[in-house]
Amino acid sequence: MAYTTINKSTDYFNTKLYTGNGGTNAITGVNHRPDWTWIKQRNGTGNHFAFDAVRGVNKPIHPNLTNAQSTQSDTLMSFDSDGFTLGSDTNNGEINSSGNTFASWNWKAGTGQGSSNTDGSINTTYTSVNTTAGFSISQYTGNSTNGATVGHGLGAVPEMLIGKDLSDTSGWGVWHKDLTNAGYRLNLSTTDAQSDDTALFGGSSRTAPTSSVFTLGSGGGLNGSNANIMYAFTSIKGYSKFGSYTGNGNADGTFVYTGFAVSLIMTKCNTAAGNWHIHDSKRPSYNQNNLSLRPNKPNIECPDCSSFDLLSNGFKCKDTGDGNGSGKGFIYMAFAEAPLVGTNNVPCTAR
C-alpha cells in the first residue's frame, strides 16, 4: 500500500536560499509557483516578510510585527512558474539587499487568488486552496459577530490556522489542534504561552474547526470590520504533520515521528513563554541542524538557539532550551523533504 499520494514534496513546499542583488532578482528553483512566500534575511536583522497570491504582490505583512499590511512597490514583484521575482527593495533592503543572504519558504495553494467561498456565515473575498497539499489561503472581512464562521475549502478539518488583521496592529492569531481547546491561541510575533481568548478563535462556545469552516469570536484581530487573511493547514500523510510533544530537558531530546524525511519544522512552547523556531534542511550545520530563524524576532540566523536533528522519519530536539524544556509542551508543524514510501514504491533513504 502506498504511504502517500505526494511523491515529490517540492511540488507543494520548498525552501529556497538566495543572495540579494539590490535590483531585479528572479529567484528560481522553487519547483512550483508559490502562493505563500515567507522571507527572512539570514545574516542581518531584517524583519520577516510574508507575501501571498490572494492579497497580491508588493503587499508584505511581517510575522515578527503587529503592523498592518503595507504596499511596497519594489519588493516581491511576481509569483513565477518556478519561484518569484524581487524588485530593488529600496525602502528597506530587508529581502534583496546586495550581497546579503536570505531564506525563503514557499507553499503552493491553488492558482492565484482563487474564488469566493460561501460555506460560512462570512463569505470570503478569495480562497485559494490545494486539497492535495492540505493548504488554503482565505481573505475575508469580519462582521464582529460571536460564532461567525468562514469557509476554508480544505474538505478536511484544519489542524493549524495562522491569521492576521490586514488593516490594524492587532497581533497574529495562531490556533493549533493541540492547544488546550478551540478557544486558545498563540501569537506568532511574541514569546507568549497559549492563552484562552475566545474573542479570537472558537467563539464563546469554543467551537473547533470543521471540514468546511472555522469559527471566530466577536473581537477585533480576526473578526473586526477589517479585511483579514487566514492560512489553514491539515496533515497530509507522508507530506505534512501538525502535532505536539513534551520536552525532556536533556540533549537527547524527545523523538517525534512524522513518517517522512523532514524539510522544515516550526516549533513553539505552548505551555510557557519561549521563542518560535524555524529549522529547514537547506540550512544545515555540522552534524545537527542548529541554525534557527525565529518568527517572533528580526534577529540574525542564530546558531545554537535551538538544535534539532532532522531525520528520515521525524525529528529530535538536541538541546535543553526553547525546543526541549523539561515537562513543557510544544506544538509543531512539519513538512517533508521526501516520504518514507510513495505511490511509486520508492523508499526514502536516510541522509
N, C-alpha and C positions, 0 to 999 in steps of 0.2 A: 504494500500500500504506500502510495506517495505521501511524504511528510508535509509537503507544502505545494501550493499551486504557483508560487513565485520562485522560479529557478534563478533569476538574476535580480538580486535586490537593488542593484544600482539603477534599474529601470524606474524605481519609485523613490528611493532615497540614496543620496551620495554626499559625502564630504569632499569639498574641493578646496585645496590650498592654492594661494596665488600671491604674487608680488605686485604692489601698486606701481603705476607708471605716471600718475598725475595728468593723464589725458584720456582719450577714448581707450577703453581696455575691455576687449572681448574675452571673457572667461569661458573656456571650452573644456570638454572632458567630463561634464557632469553626467552624461549618458541619458539625459532626458530633458524635456522642457520643464523647468521647475515652476511651481505655483506659489511656493513659500520659500523665500531665501533669507537666511539669518546670517549676518556677517559680523565678525569681530576681529579687530587688529590684535595680532599676537605679540608684537614687540613694542607696544606702546599702550597708553592709557585712553584709547578712544572708546566711545560708547558702543554698545551693541546696536545694530541696525537690523530691523525686520521689514521686509517688503513682501507683498503678495499680489497675485494677479487679479484678485477680486477688487481690491481697493485701487489698483492701477500703479504704474511705475512712478518713481520720484516722490513717493509718499511714505517716508520712513516712520516707524514707531520704534521705541527703544525699550527692550526688555529690562534694562537696569534703571530706567527712569519712569516717572509717572506722567511725563509730558504728553500733551495731545499730539495727534498726527500733524506733521508739517508737510509742506510742499517744497522740495529742494530739487531744482530743475536739472542739476548735473550730477545726480547720484546714480541710482540704478535706472538706466535708460530703457532697457528692454529685457524681456524674458525670451530666450532664443531656443532653438531646437536641441542644442547640446550645452546649454548654460545660460549666461546672461551677459549683458554689456553694461559697463560702468562709464559714467562721464568723468569730467576732470575733478569733480568733488572739491571745488574751490572754496565752498562755505566753511568746511570744517576739516577736510583731509583725513577723515576717520575711516574711510573704506577704500581709498585709492591713492593715498599719498605716495609719491615716488620713492621706491626702494624699500618701503615697509612691507611686512609680511602679514597675511590675513588668512583666516579660516572662514569658509562658508559652508553652511549646512542647508541642503536643498531637498525639498519634498515635492512630489507630484500629486496634485489633486485631480480635478477634471481638466477641461480645456478652457483656459482664460477665466472670465468672470462667472461663467455658468448661467443659471437662471433662477427665478424666484422659487422658493419652497413655501408651500401653503399648508403644511401639516400642522403647524401650531396656531395658537391664538394671535401670534405676531407673524406676519408674512415676512420672509427675508427679502431684501432687495436683490441679493445674489447669493446662490450657494453653488460652490464648485466642489464636486465630490468624486472620489475614486473609491468605489466599494471594494475593488480588488485589493487595494493597499490599506483600506480601513482609515481613510483620512478625508476630512472635508473642511472647507473654509466657508463661513457664513457671515454676511453683513446684514444687520437689521437695525431698525430704530425702535428703541424701547417705548413702553407705554406706562411705566410706573405702577403697574398693577401686580399685586402679590399673586403668585401662582401662574403668571403668564408663561406660555410655552413657545418654543422656537424649534422648527424642524431642522434637523442636521443632515438628513439624506443618506446616512450610512447604511440603513437597513439592518443594523445591529446595534446593541447597546453601547454607547460610548464608555470608555474606561478612563479617559482623561479629557478635560476641557481646559483650554487656555484662552482667556478673553480680555479685551481692553476697550474701554470707552474711548472713542476717537477724538472727542471734542473738548474734554477737560482733563484735569490732572488726577482723576481717580486712579488708584493703583490697579495693577494687573490682578485678575482673579484666576486662580488655578484650582480646579476640582479634580480629585483622583479617586478612583473606586476604593482605595484602601485607606482613605481618611476615615475618621470616626463614623460619619454618616453623610448623607447628601446635603446637609446644611453647613458642612465645614468647608474651609477653603485655605489655600496658601496664597502668598503674593510673590510673583516672580521677581520683583525688584527689591525685596527685603530678605533679611535673615529670619524673619518671624516664624515661630512654630505655627501649626494649624490653629485656626480659631473658629468658633461657632458663629456663623454670620449668615443667617437665613435671609437677610436682605439681598444677598448676592446670588447664592445658588440654593435651589430646592424649595424656596418659599417657606412660609410658616409651617407647612406640613412636612418639610424636609423630603420632598418627592424626588426620588432618584430618576436619572435619565431613563428613557425607554428606547426601543429600537427605532422610534420615529422622532422624538422630541426631547429637549432638555427643559427643565423648569427653572424659573427665575423668581427672586423676591421683588419687593417693591422699591428697593433702594436705588440710588444712583450708582454709578460704577459699571453696571451691566444692564440696567433696566431703567435708566432715566429717560429723558426725552431726546437723547442724542443718538447718533449712529454708533454702533458697536461692531467689533469683529470678534468672531469665535472660531478657534481651531479645535476640531473634535477628532478624537482618535479611538480606535478599537483594535484589539490584538488580532493579528493575522498569523496563524500558526506557521512557524518557520521563518517569519519575516519581522514581526514586531511583538513586543510584550510590554505590558504595564502591570507592575506588581510592587511588592514590598518585601523587606527583610528586616531582621533585628541584628544590630551590631553586637560584636562580642568583645570589642575593646582591645584586641591584640593584633599583631602584624600578620597573623594567619587568619584573615577575616572570614566571614560567612560566605560560603559559595552559593551563588544564585544561578539556578538552571534556567536558561532561556530556550534551549532547543535549536540554537543557531550560533554561528561564529559572530561575535559582536562587532559591529561597525561603530556604533555610538551608544553611549548611555548618558542620561541626565538624571542626577540623584539629588535628593533633599531630605534632611532630617525633618520629619513632620511632628515629632513629639517634643522637640526642643528647638531653640534657636540654632541656626547654622547656615552656612553658605550653600547655595546651589552649586553644582559642579557639572561640567560637560567634559567628557573624555571621548576621543574617537581614535580609530585605528590608523588614521593618516598622520597623526602627530605622536608617534611612539617615542619613547626614550629608552635608555638602557634597561633591558630586562623587563621592567614594569612600566606601565603607562602612567606617568606621574605628572603629565603636563595638563593642568586644569585651566579651563576658562570658566569664569564664574558669572552666570547670567545676571546676578544682582550687583555686580561690580564692573567698573570700566577698566580694572587693573590689567597690567601686562600678564601674559601667559605665566602661570605660576608653577614652577617645579616644586614638588613635594608638599603642595597644599592638600592634596589627597592623592592616593596612589591605588591604581587598580590593575589587576591582570585581566585583559580582555581575551577570553578563551574561545575554543572552538565550539563550546556548548553552553557558555554562560560567562559570568564574571565573578571576581572576588576582590573585595577591598583589602589592601595590604598595609593599612596604617591604623592608627588609633584615634584619629581626629574626626573631621567633618563627615567622613563617609562610613565610620565604623565605631561610633561611641558605644560603650558597653551598655546593653539593655535598651538602647534608643531605637525607635522605629524610623525606617527610611522608606520613601517611595521612589520609584524609578520609572523611566521609560527607556526602552532599548530597541535598537534597530539592527538588522542583520547585515553582515558582510556576505554571508552565504548560509543557506540552510544546511542542516545535517544531511538530509536526503530530499531531493526534489522530484518532480514528476518524471524527470529523465533518469531517475535511479542512480545518479552520480553522487557519491558521498562527499561531504566536505572533509578536507584534510586539515589537521592541526597546523598552526603556524610554527 
